[in-house]
Amino acid sequence: MTDATMILNEDGTASEASPAALAILGVTLDQLRELPGGAFSATEPDPEADAAFRERWERQGSPDFGGEATIRRLDGERVRIRFALSQLEDGRYRALLIPVAGSPDAPPVIYTAGEVLAEWRSAERRLATLPAGNPEIEQVQADIAAFRAQYQELFKRQA
């Protein structure tokens, strides 16, 4: 399976996207390039919250980050995704999108690479405490795999 990746310009518009990313978003590459940044946001943007996040992020040295959020495709369908974002040397960003099960009404969650590692380790510790046959095991294993993939994606450009 090909990774669902996009290259985002500094203003949030897209310049490139893999076929898998286009399938998740439900658009063609030409359509994607014409859309403004934030076109897939499932909620109205909050300029104050966005500015506060950007300030914290820049104060921390603009680390790679990821998380989970809901996107709204142009056809109105809401899709829950995990994502990882890393800055490229030219100032643009590489985004990885992974569709996940979960409520599209769940709030977005954002992690820096260090936080992803902490969540991954926490999920591993949680798994170690679950007795055999516990129905939570499958979900915790899926979480571990997702955190591992997200962490590895966040550091792919440094490898």
C-alpha positions as a Markdown table, in Angstrom:
| # | Residue | x | y | z |
|---|---|---|---|---|
| 1 | Met | 0.0 | 0.0 | 0.0 |
| 2 | Thr | 1.3 | 3.4 | -0.9 |
| 3 | Asp | 1.6 | 6.0 | 1.8 |
| 4 | Ala | -1.0 | 8.8 | 1.7 |
| 5 | Thr | 1.3 | 11.8 | 1.7 |
| 6 | Met | 1.0 | 15.4 | 0.7 |
| 7 | Ile | 3.4 | 18.3 | 0.3 |
| 8 | Leu | 1.9 | 21.5 | 1.8 |
| 9 | Asn | 3.2 | 25.0 | 1.1 |
| 10 | Glu | 3.9 | 27.4 | 4.0 |
| 11 | Asp | 0.5 | 29.0 | 3.6 |
| 12 | Gly | -1.3 | 25.6 | 4.0 |
| 13 | Thr | -2.1 | 25.0 | 0.4 |
| 14 | Ala | -1.1 | 21.7 | -1.3 |
| 15 | Ser | 1.4 | 21.4 | -4.0 |
| 16 | Glu | 1.7 | 17.6 | -4.3 |
| 17 | Ala | -0.2 | 14.5 | -3.1 |
| 18 | Ser | 0.0 | 10.8 | -3.6 |
| 19 | Pro | -2.9 | 8.9 | -5.1 |
| 20 | Ala | -3.7 | 7.4 | -1.7 |
| 21 | Ala | -3.9 | 10.9 | -0.1 |
| 22 | Leu | -6.2 | 12.1 | -3.0 |
| 23 | Ala | -8.4 | 9.0 | -2.4 |
| 24 | Ile | -8.8 | 9.9 | 1.3 |
| 25 | Leu | -9.6 | 13.5 | 0.5 |
| 26 | Gly | -11.9 | 12.6 | -2.4 |
| 27 | Val | -10.3 | 15.1 | -4.9 |
| 28 | Thr | -8.1 | 15.2 | -7.9 |
| 29 | Leu | -4.6 | 16.8 | -7.7 |
| 30 | Asp | -5.8 | 19.7 | -9.8 |
| 31 | Gln | -8.8 | 20.3 | -7.4 |
| 32 | Leu | -6.5 | 20.0 | -4.4 |
| 33 | Arg | -4.1 | 22.6 | -5.7 |
| 34 | Glu | -6.9 | 25.1 | -6.2 |
| 35 | Leu | -8.2 | 24.8 | -2.6 |
| 36 | Pro | -7.3 | 27.2 | 0.1 |
| 37 | Gly | -5.4 | 26.0 | 3.2 |
| 38 | Gly | -7.9 | 24.6 | 5.7 |
| 39 | Ala | -10.4 | 23.5 | 3.1 |
| 40 | Phe | -10.8 | 20.1 | 4.7 |
| 41 | Ser | -11.3 | 21.4 | 8.2 |
| 42 | Ala | -14.3 | 19.8 | 9.9 |
| 43 | Thr | -14.8 | 22.8 | 12.1 |
| 44 | Glu | -14.7 | 26.5 | 11.8 |
| 45 | Pro | -11.2 | 27.8 | 12.3 |
| 46 | Asp | -10.4 | 29.5 | 15.6 |
| 47 | Pro | -7.8 | 32.1 | 14.7 |
| 48 | Glu | -6.9 | 32.7 | 18.4 |
| 49 | Ala | -6.4 | 29.0 | 19.1 |
| 50 | Asp | -4.4 | 28.6 | 15.8 |
| 51 | Ala | -2.2 | 31.6 | 16.7 |
| 52 | Ala | -1.6 | 30.3 | 20.2 |
| 53 | Phe | -0.6 | 26.8 | 18.9 |
| 54 | Arg | 1.7 | 28.3 | 16.3 |
| 55 | Glu | 3.4 | 30.5 | 18.9 |
| 56 | Arg | 4.0 | 27.5 | 21.2 |
| 57 | Trp | 5.1 | 25.4 | 18.3 |
| 58 | Glu | 7.6 | 28.0 | 17.1 |
| 59 | Arg | 8.8 | 28.6 | 20.7 |
| 60 | Gln | 9.6 | 24.9 | 20.9 |
| 61 | Gly | 11.7 | 25.1 | 17.7 |
| 62 | Ser | 9.0 | 24.0 | 15.3 |
| 63 | Pro | 9.3 | 20.3 | 16.0 |
| 64 | Asp | 7.6 | 17.6 | 13.8 |
| 65 | Phe | 4.2 | 16.8 | 15.1 |
| 66 | Gly | 1.2 | 14.5 | 14.5 |
| 67 | Gly | -2.1 | 13.7 | 16.0 |
| 68 | Glu | -5.6 | 12.7 | 15.2 |
| 69 | Ala | -8.4 | 14.8 | 13.7 |
| 70 | Thr | -11.5 | 14.8 | 11.6 |
| 71 | Ile | -11.5 | 16.1 | 8.0 |
| 72 | Arg | -14.5 | 17.1 | 6.0 |
| 73 | Arg | -14.2 | 16.0 | 2.4 |
| 74 | Leu | -15.7 | 18.3 | -0.3 |
| 75 | Asp | -18.6 | 15.8 | -0.6 |
| 76 | Gly | -19.4 | 16.5 | 3.1 |
| 77 | Glu | -18.2 | 13.1 | 4.4 |
| 78 | Arg | -16.3 | 13.4 | 7.6 |
| 79 | Val | -13.3 | 11.1 | 8.0 |
| 80 | Arg | -11.2 | 10.5 | 11.1 |
| 81 | Ile | -7.5 | 10.5 | 10.4 |
| 82 | Arg | -4.1 | 10.2 | 12.1 |
| 83 | Phe | -1.5 | 12.5 | 10.7 |
| 84 | Ala | 2.1 | 13.3 | 10.9 |
| 85 | Leu | 3.6 | 16.6 | 9.8 |
| 86 | Ser | 7.3 | 17.3 | 9.3 |
| 87 | Gln | 9.0 | 20.4 | 7.9 |
| 88 | Leu | 11.1 | 20.0 | 4.8 |
| 89 | Glu | 14.3 | 21.9 | 4.2 |
| 90 | Asp | 12.6 | 24.2 | 1.7 |
| 91 | Gly | 10.1 | 25.4 | 4.3 |
| 92 | Arg | 7.2 | 23.3 | 3.0 |
| 93 | Tyr | 5.7 | 20.4 | 5.0 |
| 94 | Arg | 5.3 | 16.7 | 4.4 |
| 95 | Ala | 2.0 | 15.3 | 5.7 |
| 96 | Leu | 1.1 | 11.7 | 6.2 |
| 97 | Leu | -2.6 | 10.8 | 6.4 |
| 98 | Ile | -3.9 | 7.5 | 7.9 |
| 99 | Pro | -7.7 | 6.9 | 8.1 |
| 100 | Val | -8.7 | 5.5 | 11.5 |
| 101 | Ala | -11.8 | 4.1 | 13.1 |
| 102 | Gly | -13.3 | 6.5 | 15.6 |
| 103 | Ser | -15.9 | 9.1 | 16.1 |
| 104 | Pro | -15.7 | 12.0 | 13.7 |
| 105 | Asp | -17.1 | 14.1 | 16.6 |
| 106 | Ala | -14.0 | 13.4 | 18.8 |
| 107 | Pro | -11.8 | 16.5 | 19.3 |
| 108 | Pro | -8.5 | 16.8 | 17.5 |
| 109 | Val | -5.4 | 15.7 | 19.4 |
| 110 | Ile | -1.9 | 17.0 | 18.5 |
| 111 | Tyr | 1.4 | 15.5 | 19.7 |
| 112 | Thr | 5.0 | 16.5 | 19.1 |
| 113 | Ala | 7.4 | 13.7 | 18.4 |
| 114 | Gly | 8.4 | 13.5 | 22.1 |
| 115 | Glu | 4.7 | 13.2 | 23.1 |
| 116 | Val | 4.1 | 10.5 | 20.5 |
| 117 | Leu | 7.0 | 8.5 | 22.0 |
| 118 | Ala | 5.5 | 9.0 | 25.5 |
| 119 | Glu | 2.1 | 7.8 | 24.3 |
| 120 | Trp | 3.6 | 4.8 | 22.5 |
| 121 | Arg | 5.4 | 3.8 | 25.7 |
| 122 | Ser | 2.3 | 4.4 | 27.8 |
| 123 | Ala | 0.3 | 2.1 | 25.5 |
| 124 | Glu | 3.0 | -0.6 | 25.8 |
| 125 | Arg | 2.8 | -0.4 | 29.6 |
| 126 | Arg | -1.0 | -0.6 | 29.4 |
| 127 | Leu | -0.8 | -3.7 | 27.2 |
| 128 | Ala | 1.5 | -5.4 | 29.7 |
| 129 | Thr | -1.2 | -5.0 | 32.4 |
| 130 | Leu | -4.1 | -6.5 | 30.5 |
| 131 | Pro | -4.9 | -10.1 | 31.2 |
| 132 | Ala | -5.1 | -12.5 | 28.3 |
| 133 | Gly | -8.4 | -12.5 | 26.6 |
| 134 | Asn | -9.2 | -8.9 | 27.6 |
| 135 | Pro | -11.2 | -7.2 | 24.8 |
| 136 | Glu | -9.1 | -4.1 | 25.1 |
| 137 | Ile | -5.9 | -5.9 | 23.9 |
| 138 | Glu | -6.7 | -5.5 | 20.2 |
| 139 | Gln | -7.4 | -1.7 | 20.5 |
| 140 | Val | -4.2 | -1.2 | 22.6 |
| 141 | Gln | -2.2 | -3.2 | 20.0 |
| 142 | Ala | -3.6 | -1.0 | 17.2 |
| 143 | Asp | -2.7 | 2.1 | 19.2 |
| 144 | Ile | 0.8 | 0.9 | 19.7 |
| 145 | Ala | 1.2 | 0.2 | 16.0 |
| 146 | Ala | -0.2 | 3.6 | 15.1 |
| 147 | Phe | 2.1 | 5.5 | 17.6 |
| 148 | Arg | 5.1 | 3.5 | 16.3 |
| 149 | Ala | 4.2 | 4.4 | 12.6 |
| 150 | Gln | 3.6 | 8.0 | 13.5 |
| 151 | Tyr | 6.8 | 8.3 | 15.5 |
| 152 | Gln | 8.8 | 6.6 | 12.7 |
| 153 | Glu | 7.1 | 9.0 | 10.1 |
| 154 | Leu | 8.0 | 12.0 | 12.2 |
| 155 | Phe | 11.7 | 11.1 | 12.1 |
| 156 | Lys | 11.8 | 9.7 | 8.6 |
| 157 | Arg | 13.4 | 12.9 | 7.2 |
| 158 | Gln | 16.2 | 12.7 | 9.8 |
| 159 | Ala | 17.1 | 9.1 | 9.1 |
